[in-house]
Amino acid sequence: MAVRVLVLFLCKVSLFLQLGVIVVAEGRFYGFRKFHVDSSQRAGSEEQWFTQKLDHFNGADSRVWKQRYFINESFYKSGGPVFLMIGGEGPANPGWMQNGTWLTYAEKLGALCLMLEHRFYGKSHPTGDLSTDSLRFLSSRQALADLAHFRTVMGESLGLTHSRWVAFGGSYPGSLAAWFRLKYPHLVHASVATSAPVYATVNFPEYLEVVWRSLASENVECPMLVKKASDTIAEHLKDPETFDNVTKDFKYSTFTLFYCVV
């Protein structure tokens, strides 16, 4: 019983701290300059759909699907560059079409702004299911080819083939932005890769070291409490006798618990 109480206490502390980090992160996002939203900018929040190839590396596969994107033309001036915000492992947020430092650059440079959602995320579904056979089409290699095809077709349809295209992204999309410039230099003039881990690695402890330092900046004991809570949950999930208690106490599904702990 005492162990169970300890687990609950530490888990709640851990969840509270994690929620605090999320709130801080959201505060940073909304701290960006927000532009006046006139009728032309509202169009940037409207979903657009691009006909994308399913497999860019199999000429015999002609299957296509609809990929979601957004466009903001309110700052564009003839001869200006094209800014392409790359979507990542989550739904594309149309808020980026009205918020963010990249729009400050767009306003100064007269850029057209586009944002492309990553395949298999948000409303961009290349296949009808998430089976193993379908998920073979989920890769950074295919995602980069999506960007190249999108840039080529949109450049032609908008008359912007010879404009200077600049890719933007942060974290994983930042990596894609850097790789996009490296792999398709004839299509991308420059890339802004923010917090981009460009070297693939199996063991990446630096990712959580940033979280550790953030927690420690508030209270030096916080990181160890969070680690102890996570370790305790992991141990209880490994034991069939205590697994059900954890799922019941937190009202979590098996998948949710696996995702949180891993």
C-alpha positions in Angstrom: 0.0 0.0 0.0 2.8 2.4 0.9 4.5 1.7 -2.4 1.3 2.4 -4.3 0.9 5.7 -2.5 4.5 6.7 -3.3 4.0 5.8 -6.9 0.8 7.9 -7.1 2.5 10.9 -5.4 5.6 10.8 -7.6 3.6 10.3 -10.7 1.4 13.3 -9.9 4.5 15.4 -9.3 5.9 14.2 -12.6 2.8 15.0 -14.5 2.5 18.4 -12.8 6.0 19.3 -13.8 5.5 18.1 -17.3 2.4 20.2 -17.6 4.3 23.2 -16.3 6.9 22.7 -19.1 4.1 22.5 -21.7 2.6 25.8 -20.4 5.9 27.5 -20.6 6.4 26.2 -24.1 3.0 27.5 -25.2 3.8 30.9 -23.6 6.9 31.2 -25.7 4.8 30.4 -28.9 2.2 33.0 -28.1 4.9 35.4 -27.2 5.7 35.8 -30.8 4.4 38.9 -32.6 0.9 38.4 -33.8 0.0 40.3 -36.9 -3.2 42.1 -37.6 -5.5 39.5 -39.2 -7.3 41.1 -42.1 -9.4 39.3 -44.6 -6.4 38.3 -46.7 -4.6 36.8 -43.8 -7.6 34.7 -42.7 -7.1 32.9 -46.0 -3.9 31.6 -44.5 -6.0 29.5 -42.1 -8.0 27.8 -44.9 -7.0 24.3 -45.7 -5.7 23.6 -49.2 -5.0 20.2 -50.7 -2.1 19.1 -52.9 -2.1 15.9 -55.0 1.0 14.0 -53.7 2.7 10.8 -54.8 2.5 7.8 -52.4 5.9 6.4 -53.3 8.4 8.7 -54.9 10.9 5.9 -55.5 8.8 3.3 -57.4 8.0 4.4 -60.9 5.5 1.6 -61.3 3.4 2.9 -58.3 1.1 5.6 -59.6 -1.0 5.9 -56.4 -1.6 9.4 -55.1 -3.2 11.0 -52.1 -4.2 14.5 -50.8 -1.7 16.4 -48.6 -2.8 19.4 -46.6 -1.1 22.7 -46.9 -1.7 26.4 -46.0 -0.8 29.6 -47.9 -0.5 33.2 -46.8 -0.1 35.7 -49.6 -0.7 38.9 -47.5 3.0 39.9 -47.5 4.0 38.8 -51.0 5.5 41.3 -53.4 6.4 40.6 -57.0 9.9 39.2 -57.1 9.9 38.2 -53.4 11.0 34.9 -52.0 8.9 31.9 -51.1 9.0 30.7 -47.5 8.1 27.0 -46.9 7.3 26.0 -43.3 7.8 22.2 -42.9 5.3 20.2 -40.9 6.5 17.6 -38.4 5.3 14.8 -36.2 1.9 16.3 -35.5 -0.9 18.2 -37.2 0.1 21.3 -39.1 -1.0 24.3 -37.0 -2.6 27.1 -39.1 -1.7 29.5 -36.3 1.8 29.6 -37.8 0.3 31.4 -40.8 -0.5 34.3 -38.5 2.2 34.0 -35.8 5.9 33.6 -35.6 9.3 35.2 -36.4 9.2 33.9 -39.9 6.3 36.2 -40.7 8.4 39.2 -39.6 11.0 38.1 -42.2 8.2 37.6 -44.7 6.9 41.1 -44.1 10.3 42.7 -44.5 11.2 40.7 -47.6 7.8 40.5 -49.3 7.6 36.7 -49.2 4.9 34.3 -50.0 4.3 31.8 -47.1 3.4 28.2 -47.4 3.2 25.4 -44.8 3.1 21.7 -45.8 1.8 19.0 -43.4 3.9 15.9 -42.9 2.6 12.7 -44.4 0.7 10.5 -41.9 0.0 13.4 -39.5 -2.9 15.7 -39.0 -5.3 15.3 -41.9 -2.6 14.1 -44.4 -3.3 10.4 -44.8 -1.5 8.7 -47.6 -3.1 5.3 -46.8 -6.4 4.1 -45.3 -4.8 2.5 -42.3 -1.6 2.4 -40.2 -0.7 -1.2 -40.9 3.0 -2.2 -41.1 2.6 -2.4 -44.9 1.3 1.2 -45.0 3.9 2.6 -42.5 6.7 1.7 -44.8 5.8 4.9 -46.6 6.5 6.9 -43.5 10.1 8.0 -43.7 12.1 11.2 -43.8 13.2 10.1 -47.3 9.6 10.1 -48.5 8.9 13.3 -46.6 11.8 15.1 -48.3 10.6 13.9 -51.7 7.1 15.2 -50.8 8.7 18.6 -50.2 10.6 18.5 -53.5 7.5 17.5 -55.5 5.4 20.1 -53.7 8.0 22.8 -54.4 8.3 21.9 -58.1 4.6 21.7 -58.8 3.6 24.8 -56.7 6.5 26.7 -58.3 5.1 26.0 -61.7 1.5 26.6 -60.9 2.1 29.9 -59.1 4.7 31.1 -61.6 7.4 31.0 -58.8 9.8 28.4 -60.2 12.7 30.8 -60.4 12.0 32.5 -57.1 14.2 31.9 -54.1 12.6 29.3 -51.9 13.6 29.2 -48.2 12.7 26.2 -46.0 11.8 26.7 -42.3 11.5 24.1 -39.5 12.3 23.4 -35.9 13.4 20.1 -34.2 12.6 17.2 -36.6 11.2 19.6 -39.3 14.4 21.6 -38.7 16.3 18.5 -39.7 14.2 18.1 -42.7 14.8 21.8 -43.7 18.6 21.2 -43.5 18.4 17.9 -45.4 16.1 19.5 -48.0 18.7 22.1 -48.8 21.5 19.4 -48.9 19.6 16.9 -51.0 17.8 19.3 -53.3 20.0 22.4 -53.6 18.6 23.2 -57.0 15.1 23.7 -55.4 16.0 25.4 -52.1 18.0 28.6 -51.9 18.4 28.5 -48.1 17.1 26.8 -45.0 16.4 28.0 -41.4 16.9 24.8 -39.3 16.1 25.6 -35.7 17.1 23.2 -32.9 17.7 20.6 -35.6 19.4 17.3 -34.7 20.8 16.6 -38.2 22.8 13.5 -37.3 20.8 10.4 -36.9 21.6 8.4 -33.7 20.0 5.5 -31.9 20.8 6.7 -28.3 20.1 10.4 -28.0 20.4 11.3 -24.3 20.9 15.0 -25.1 17.2 15.3 -25.8 16.3 14.7 -22.2 19.3 16.6 -20.8 17.6 19.8 -22.0 14.5 18.8 -20.0 16.7 18.0 -17.0 18.3 21.4 -17.0 15.0 23.2 -17.4 13.5 21.4 -14.3 16.7 22.0 -12.3 16.5 25.7 -13.0 13.4 25.8 -10.9 14.4 23.3 -8.2 17.5 21.2 -8.1 15.6 18.3 -6.7 12.9 18.3 -9.5 14.9 16.2 -12.0 15.5 13.4 -9.6 11.9 13.3 -8.4 10.7 13.1 -12.0 13.3 10.3 -12.8 12.2 8.4 -9.7 8.6 8.7 -10.6 9.3 7.5 -14.2 11.5 4.6 -13.0 8.8 3.5 -10.5 6.1 3.6 -13.1 8.2 1.6 -15.5 8.9 -1.1 -12.9 5.2 -1.4 -12.0 4.3 -1.7 -15.7 6.7 -4.6 -16.0 5.0 -6.5 -13.2 1.6 -8.0 -14.2 0.5 -7.8 -10.6 0.9 -4.0 -10.5 0.2 -3.1 -14.1 -3.5 -3.0 -13.7 -3.2 -0.8 -10.6 -1.3 1.9 -12.6 -3.8 1.8 -15.5 -6.7 2.0 -13.2 -5.3 4.8 -11.0 -4.5 7.0 -13.9 -7.4 5.9 -16.1 -5.0 5.3 -19.0 -5.1 2.9 -21.9 -2.2 0.5 -22.4 -1.0 2.5 -25.4 -1.1 5.8 -23.6 1.0 4.4 -20.7 3.5 2.9 -23.1 3.8 6.2 -25.0 4.3 8.2 -21.8 6.9 5.9 -20.2 8.9 5.2 -23.3 
